[in-house]
């Protein structure tokens, strides 16, 4: 496909200045992170009158336009930080001035025995996101990123470690701003909690972000060294014995350790770390599958152990180099291995053929024991390189390249044995499903301020995904000396290739108490799905492509009493997972099959939300957010009957859905004596109404 009709994403505009401008950058002195939405106010030094003020952009930069000749002083401030004043700023002959980097410190001053204490806010409500500082999440120390996000409102984690945002697993994880194309839960389970600086929940992303993920974006920001010198940290985590063993065969184990070492010297900042975690979950499963075929009822109750054993290894290495204030380089590597065994040792009772029409006569009852061990591996490696340059006119060029490799898969063994005599072998099956994923992302972004109303950001992004799948299902044949033989109906090869070109343009700015952003991203996607069976009878390619705009807009108003009111709209897309497009049935346990549809279309989502938040003294706050989500090409799972004791779950575009949600929550700060132990507590009520219509 040719993409020449995409708009030109970089426009060469040279901002002209008829008067002087003052520029600079405001950062956190502890770690030199840029402070977005910090205030830079310029005052006349002779009479102390306020001349004008602006707020910083995403990277902490500010530009104050139209400054006449004279002598001024500047106040840089941000909530939770001490205000810093820079005096004797002299403007002559309308010459532009660059004040460089202004570092703000947390804390206060001591005056006549009165001590003023300050603390970084645990949650900051911005125009498009909520930012959560992880320093006060004490209960996650020694754990994983999953333990961190459990503390965040709107995020929930079920008993198996599956993560959802606003009730949906369709969200995207960014690692330091770079999107990860693999499974989000796998990455969060392997990333140590102690490596995370903050978490950003972006529920209404702007056009500069990829539109993937109907529930929005979770951006994980990792730690970096703050001051010159070396720093080392080791954390050890252990779990107490289980209160309830559920009669499981083996005791559950929970322990782990994490180590971090950071060195910063001059222009260099190097950080490395490693982690090991063991986290088992015990459990028991009781179920009852029944079918009615031609007025004949067949019941299939079951009961037994269903437990999980999980082991994670991971490592990380990052190096940053900033030779001057205008250029910065960053190289990062992340890697990990994960092995999760799901054991389902279950006794099934096949009550076959209960016919109500003849008084409930049962044809026969067959009891057997199923040993089912499913091993899932999710090894991953991420490498990224970022470069940014700030021009003399304060415009900024940013480039980024990311490579991702993920190996998903692992075998499943299923043995149907006699009950209670388990020496009887009825059936033995074995299947593998190796799914290696290779993904690359290349992006180029340019930001400048040609107008007084705000900053223009434009950019281009290329993404490519190569996801291959090899599904082999074998069954032991006792008539051939016990050899495993291929089962063709459950075996296949599925290869997905997806390439995306996109360009965007957006305006962001602030005036008085208003903050606003509006933009559009144009995306062109090509998708090819190759299907082959193991007998050489099927070799088919399914192609799907589109060119679509994804607009977004947001606005926020701050009242005098520190109350913020915001509204936002964005158009999103939920790309279809490979396994949901595999039309060959996949059997992993006795009573269900999973089957996809190769013609599935992506889900397209219109998301609208309004919210209000208020911060109180002492670090407490309340918030409420209402959202409306309209999903087209909804992918649903429909149950059909494969035979009288097996259900077939088929994924299909069967309709559309409208969801309305309301989040009401509060952030409570522990008293000073308990703050180190308890940190911050969030109480959130999430109310959702789903209205689904099948077409």
Secondary structure as UniProt FT lines:
FT   TURN            4..5
FT   STRAND          20..28
FT   TURN            29..31
FT   TURN            36..37
FT   STRAND          39..44
FT   TURN            45..47
FT   STRAND          50..55
FT   TURN            58..59
FT   STRAND          61..67
FT   STRAND          70..77
FT   TURN            79..80
FT   STRAND          84..91
FT   TURN            93..94
FT   STRAND          97..104
FT   STRAND          110..111
FT   TURN            112..113
FT   STRAND          114..115
FT   STRAND          123..125
FT   STRAND          130..133
FT   HELIX           134..136
FT   HELIX           138..140
FT   TURN            141..142
FT   HELIX           145..149
FT   TURN            150..151
FT   TURN            153..154
FT   STRAND          155..157
FT   TURN            159..160
FT   STRAND          163..165
FT   TURN            166..167
FT   STRAND          172..175
FT   TURN            176..177
FT   STRAND          178..179
FT   HELIX           184..190
FT   HELIX           193..195
FT   STRAND          196..202
FT   TURN            207..208
FT   TURN            214..215
FT   STRAND          217..222
FT   STRAND          229..238
FT   TURN            246..247
FT   STRAND          254..265
FT   TURN            266..267
FT   STRAND          268..279
FT   STRAND          284..293
FT   TURN            294..295
FT   STRAND          296..321
FT   STRAND          327..355
FT   HELIX           356..358
FT   STRAND          361..390
FT   TURN            392..393
FT   STRAND          396..409
FT   STRAND          412..418
FT   TURN            422..423
FT   STRAND          425..451
FT   TURN            452..453
FT   STRAND          454..477
FT   HELIX           478..480
FT   TURN            481..482
FT   STRAND          483..486
FT   HELIX           488..490
FT   STRAND          492..511
FT   TURN            512..513
FT   STRAND          514..533
FT   TURN            534..535
FT   STRAND          539..558
FT   TURN            560..561
FT   STRAND          563..574
FT   HELIX           578..581
FT   STRAND          586..589
FT   TURN            590..591
FT   STRAND          592..595
FT   TURN            598..599
FT   STRAND          603..615
FT   TURN            617..618
FT   STRAND          621..643
FT   TURN            644..645
FT   STRAND          646..669
FT   HELIX           672..674
FT   HELIX           675..678
FT   STRAND          680..694
//
